[in-house]
Amino acid sequence: MYKVEKNIPIPMKRANSKNNFAAILRSMEIGDSILFDRTKIRPSSFYVCARRLGFKVTVREVDEKQSRVWRTK
């Protein structure tokens, strides 16, 4: 059986990582780069977001845990 509850506040929506990537990309100029932790963010996620926004990026592994993304166009 379900109980109907009243006056329960709706929690704030979580930040979407795609929106965060978009904000970062829009703030970057050609030649700028960002270093990020691959254990928390997949490089392909950043790359796909950039392509959808019409940006071109290059991703390179720095070491086993980090990658760097350059905005190239």
N, C-alpha and C positions, 0 to 999 in steps of 0.2 A: 504494500500500500504506500502511496506517496503522500507527503505532507506539503500543502501549499504554504509558502512562507511569504510574508510581506515585508517591505522596507529593507530589503537586503541590497546594499549598494553594489553597482557593477564595478568590478576592478578595472584599473587603467589598462589599456591595450599595451602589450609588450612592443618594444621597438623592433621593427623589422630590419634584419641585417641588410636586405637589399636597399632599403632606404638609407641606411648608414653608408653603404658602399657608394650609392649615388651621390650623396652629399660630399663624400671624400673626393670622388672623381670630378665633380663639378668645381671643387675648389683647387684642383690641380691644373697647372699649366703644362704645356708640352715640355718634356724633359724632366718633370718632377717625378719623384718616386716615393713609395711608401714601403716600409719593412713590416712584415706581419708574421705571426706565429702560425705555422701550418697545422699545429696540433689543435688549434681553435677555429681556424678559417681555412676552407679548402680554396686553393688558388683558382680552381675552375669557377667557383661562385663569383669571385671578383671579376674574372675574365668575361663571363656571360653577362653580368650587369653592365660592364663597360660596352660591350657590343650592342646591347639593347639601347643604350643611350647614344650610340653613334661614335663612341670613342674607340681608339685603337690603343691597346696596351701590350706590353711584353712582360712576361713573368719569368723570373729566374730563381732557382734555388740558391740560397746563400750558404746554408749548412743543412744538417739533417732535420732541424726544427723550424727554420725560417726561410721565407721567400721574400723577394722584392718585386714590386710591380712598378713599371715605368709607364707613364702616359706618353705615347709616341705620336698621336695625331688627334 
